[in-house]
Amino acid sequence: MSNPRSIYQFKINKIIDHTKEIRELILELTNFPEFKFKAGQFVMLHVPVEGAPKPALRAYSIASTDEQKNGFKLIFKFVENGVASKFVWGLKGDEILNMTGPFGKVFFQEPPTEQIVFLNTGSGISQHFCFLESKMKQFPDLKYKLFFGVRREEDIYYESELKRLQAQLPNFEYHYVLSRASDSWAGKRGYIQHFLKETQYKEIPTTFYLCGNGAMIKDVKQQLLEVDGFDKTRVWAEAFD
Ligand SMILES: Cc1cc2nc3c(=O)[nH]c(=O)nc-3n(C[C@H](O)[C@H](O)[C@H](O)COP(=O)(O)OP(=O)(O)OC[C@H]3O[C@@H](n4cnc5c(N)ncnc54)[C@H](O)[C@@H]3O)c2cc1C
C-alpha cells in the first residue's frame, strides 16, 4: 500500500463528461514510481482555495482496477456551490492534481458469498466498478447484481462500461432504476431500495455493498438489519454525503 502521508501528483490524461452532472478524470501518477491501493479505497483530493493557506480536502473513491499502479479513474458528481465541484468543473486538463491516500476500510469480502449485490446512487458506481474490475478475474462465476439509482434518462451513464463487464462475466446483471423517469421509460422505476426482494437474498448467500446517498444506505440497512435481521458482516456501505 502507498503512504497516506505523501502527496501524490497526477496529470490529467482525459476528462470525460458523461452527463451534465457527472465528470470522470483519467489520471496518471507523475512524482512517484507507483500508487498502490486496495479495491474499495478512496483518495483525498487537495482542492486549492483562493486566499486560504491550506487546500480543502475532499474524498473520492477510486473507480478503476487495483491492478493499475500508475494512476486511476475518479468519477465526480456535481454539487451546487461545492468547493471541489467548482474546481473539478473548472479544470482544463493541463493541471497537476495533488492527492493523499489511499484511505478507507470497505473491502471486498473474501471468500465471497455466492451472490454479490451492489446498490449505488449518484457517483457511487465508482467504488462498485472498482470492485468488479479488480475481482472479476479471480471470481468470474459469482452472481453479481448491480442496481444503479439515477433520476432521469439523461442521468444514465457508464452503460458501455457495464456492458463491457457483462461480456466477460456470465452472471452479471445490472439495472438502472429511475426515480423521475419519463412515461416512455420501460425499465425499473422508483428507488433502488425497493428492489431488494428481486435479489432473493433470503435464499441465496449474499453480500451487499452500498455506496452513494446516505438516505439510501440508511433505508437499505434498516430493511436488511433491523427488519430482516440480516447478518451485519454481509452489509458494507460507503456514504458520500
Ligand atoms: C469516503 C467518501 C468517498 C467519496 N467518493 C466520492 C466519489 O467517488 N465521487 C463523488 O462525486 N463524491 C464522492 N464523495 C463526496 C465528496 O467527498 C464531496 O463531499 C463532494 O464531491 C462534494 O464536495 P464539494 O466540495 O463539491 O461540496 P462542499 O463544498 O463540500 O458542499 C457544498 C454544499 O453541498 C452539500 N453537499 C456536500 N456533499 C454533498 C453530496 N454528496 N450530495 C448533496 N449535497 C452535498 C453540503 O452540505 C454543502 O451545503 C465521497 C465522500 C466520502 C466520505
The ligand as a MOL file (V3000), in Angstrom:
LIG
                    3D

  0  0  0     0  0            999 V3000
M  V30 BEGIN CTAB
M  V30 COUNTS 53 58 0 0 0
M  V30 BEGIN ATOM
M  V30 1 C -15.4000 8.0360 1.5600 0
M  V30 2 C -16.0090 9.0170 0.5780 0
M  V30 3 C -15.8650 8.7880 -0.7840 0
M  V30 4 C -16.4350 9.6760 -1.6990 0
M  V30 5 N -16.3090 9.4110 -3.0300 0
M  V30 6 C -16.8940 10.2450 -3.9360 0
M  V30 7 C -16.8150 9.9480 -5.3420 0
M  V30 8 O -16.2180 8.9530 -5.7860 0
M  V30 9 N -17.4220 10.8210 -6.1830 0
M  V30 10 C -18.0970 11.9430 -5.7380 0
M  V30 11 O -18.6200 12.7110 -6.5560 0
M  V30 12 N -18.1580 12.2430 -4.4100 0
M  V30 13 C -17.5650 11.4160 -3.5140 0
M  V30 14 N -17.6380 11.7300 -2.1820 0
M  V30 15 C -18.1990 13.0430 -1.7800 0
M  V30 16 C -17.0880 14.1030 -1.8990 0
M  V30 17 O -16.0770 13.8560 -0.9300 0
M  V30 18 C -17.5860 15.5320 -1.6700 0
M  V30 19 O -18.2880 15.5950 -0.4560 0
M  V30 20 C -18.4770 16.0280 -2.8020 0
M  V30 21 O -17.7820 15.9800 -4.0400 0
M  V30 22 C -18.9230 17.4690 -2.5410 0
M  V30 23 O -17.7920 18.2670 -2.3560 0
M  V30 24 P -17.8060 19.8180 -2.7300 0
M  V30 25 O -16.5440 20.4000 -2.2110 0
M  V30 26 O -18.1040 19.9920 -4.1890 0
M  V30 27 O -19.0570 20.3610 -1.9220 0
M  V30 28 P -18.9950 21.1180 -0.4930 0
M  V30 29 O -18.3660 22.4470 -0.6690 0
M  V30 30 O -18.3680 20.1900 0.5000 0
M  V30 31 O -20.5290 21.2080 -0.1640 0
M  V30 32 C -21.3770 22.2110 -0.7190 0
M  V30 33 C -22.8060 22.0100 -0.2370 0
M  V30 34 O -23.3710 20.7980 -0.7510 0
M  V30 35 C -23.7620 19.8950 0.3150 0
M  V30 36 N -23.2060 18.5870 -0.0910 0
M  V30 37 C -21.9550 18.1360 0.0970 0
M  V30 38 N -21.7900 16.9080 -0.4420 0
M  V30 39 C -22.9650 16.5750 -0.9730 0
M  V30 40 C -23.4100 15.4400 -1.6970 0
M  V30 41 N -22.5980 14.3990 -1.9610 0
M  V30 42 N -24.6850 15.4540 -2.1440 0
M  V30 43 C -25.5110 16.5040 -1.8960 0
M  V30 44 N -25.1280 17.6150 -1.2200 0
M  V30 45 C -23.8800 17.6390 -0.7640 0
M  V30 46 C -23.1210 20.4150 1.5480 0
M  V30 47 O -23.9590 20.1670 2.6620 0
M  V30 48 C -22.9620 21.8930 1.2540 0
M  V30 49 O -24.1340 22.5870 1.5950 0
M  V30 50 C -17.1120 10.8360 -1.2490 0
M  V30 51 C -17.2360 11.0590 0.1290 0
M  V30 52 C -16.7130 10.1760 1.0280 0
M  V30 53 C -16.8780 10.4410 2.5010 0
M  V30 END ATOM
M  V30 BEGIN BOND
M  V30 1 1 1 2
M  V30 2 1 2 3
M  V30 3 2 2 52
M  V30 4 2 3 4
M  V30 5 1 4 5
M  V30 6 1 4 50
M  V30 7 2 5 6
M  V30 8 1 6 7
M  V30 9 1 6 13
M  V30 10 2 7 8
M  V30 11 1 7 9
M  V30 12 1 9 10
M  V30 13 2 10 11
M  V30 14 1 10 12
M  V30 15 2 12 13
M  V30 16 1 13 14
M  V30 17 1 14 15
M  V30 18 1 14 50
M  V30 19 1 15 16
M  V30 20 1 16 17
M  V30 21 1 16 18
M  V30 22 1 18 19
M  V30 23 1 18 20
M  V30 24 1 20 21
M  V30 25 1 20 22
M  V30 26 1 22 23
M  V30 27 1 23 24
M  V30 28 2 24 25
M  V30 29 1 24 26
M  V30 30 1 24 27
M  V30 31 1 27 28
M  V30 32 2 28 29
M  V30 33 1 28 30
M  V30 34 1 28 31
M  V30 35 1 31 32
M  V30 36 1 32 33
M  V30 37 1 33 34
M  V30 38 1 33 48
M  V30 39 1 34 35
M  V30 40 1 35 36
M  V30 41 1 35 46
M  V30 42 1 36 37
M  V30 43 1 36 45
M  V30 44 2 37 38
M  V30 45 1 38 39
M  V30 46 1 39 40
M  V30 47 2 39 45
M  V30 48 1 40 41
M  V30 49 2 40 42
M  V30 50 1 42 43
M  V30 51 2 43 44
M  V30 52 1 44 45
M  V30 53 1 46 47
M  V30 54 1 46 48
M  V30 55 1 48 49
M  V30 56 2 50 51
M  V30 57 1 51 52
M  V30 58 1 52 53
M  V30 END BOND
M  V30 END CTAB
M  END
